[in-house]
């Protein structure tokens, strides 16, 4: 009996144990499933929180005051590399030359910029354009004018285009950058002189069909070298080198999808925004052929890529991006987003041979979708800007400017120029702010453009790019007096109340000066 009871209990125990085991298994599965659900929920919450944080930071980055002073707001003459500054005034208001105190010393209203840099040449000559290509981002010509605004050189024969109301018309289709023989970067470099009536390199557009990139017609980037007489003696087409850029399959897919659905008639797939020559440099002197002085360095805003073109072969021989996780050196360098004005610091300036870039932030690139980019376009995101100087061999960051409060931010246009005293002139283009910083990051000169123009229903004082030039480049003017500008304490800076003539009169805001 006892044995039978024991057996009975034993059998019951087995059945109960089996049942308990199943219940435990079921319970464990439920826990695992619930755990996965919880983890998924946590992940969604984390992503949502991350997006909210990004939005909060973006709001912080964009939280600029609506009323602020314009003109020169900071000036420490003994710490600056003093000279004139030239920039294109918004919107299509001409080329403006100012002194260190912000006084307008010359205004060429017939020389336009944005998106093309206006540059000053020795002798008081200025180079820019006279009008836009209808329906495209580009210019009808590139012109050089004298001090009095007379055109002494013009190039416009890149393409014969059909213009409504005009018929076939020659266009340069030039955009974003150009260089004149003798100076690789277009700004002041000790010992490097522009060649009188020398060749000119132009970054242009060309309509191209390439189904490997996108189903619609590309607004492709086309670099040409032209003589003073207008003969094209060298050319390079960006889409011909698509396979050399190292795009992932995800990037190619995102590019193709967007290229087929973009609302624009033509697909600006690369959006090259800077083009300059390398010029003499220590890397080539040491035997590295990639850095031949005649080679050309560019960057693509839409792809986050910087590259060097071998002028003899047309091949890409050096490249940074689009994947900034590919190597430890790239990871240390960090993700570039929508960068502008990538160039090699010329020989004769502090940092010569290094690459100087305005790394905008905002959104750019192609790749896998993410919470900030559901299509995979503009999938690299950052809500602040930085200026980076790095070694092109090791990719080591040599110098960096980044505002500690992240309020330094221009998500498009902008530039950086190395000055002979080691300072850097930075153009925070979206805000119309140009400033000079020391190696230590001290702001020793600051200027806010007072030139406002309407675009998209809002008033903007944007500045595409700015350059500092020596006084002696402008022999038409006496060297100006340099007076320090000491800003007031912000905690004490107030706008006094104003008496209104009529109480019922609507306040329409402060009128900003136009020159």
ABEGO torsion letter per residue (X at the ends): XAAAAAAAAAAAAAAAAAAAAAAAAAAAAAAAAAAAAAAAAAAAAAAAAAAAAAAAAAAAAABBBABBBBEBABBBAAABBBEBBBBBBOBGAEBBBBBAAGBBABBBAABBBOBBBBBBBBGGBBBBBAEBBBGBBEBABBBBBBAAGBBABBBABABBBBBBGAEBBBBAGBBGBBBBBGBAAGBBBBGBBBBBGBBBBBBBBBBBBBAAABABBBBBBBBBBBBAAGBBABBBBAAAAAAAAGBBAAAAAAAAAAAAABABABBBAAGBABBBBAEBBAAAAAGBAAABAABBBBBBAAAGBBBBBBAAAGBBABBBOABAAABAAAAAAEBBBGBBGBBBBBBGBBGBGBBBBBBAEEBBEBEBBBAABAAGBGABBBABBBBBBBBAAAGBBABBBBBAAGABBBABEEBBBBBAAGBBBBBBAAAGBBBBBBAAGBBABBBBBABBBBBGGBBBABBABBBBBBAAABAABBBBBBBBBBBBBAAABBBBBBBBABAABBBAEBBBBBX
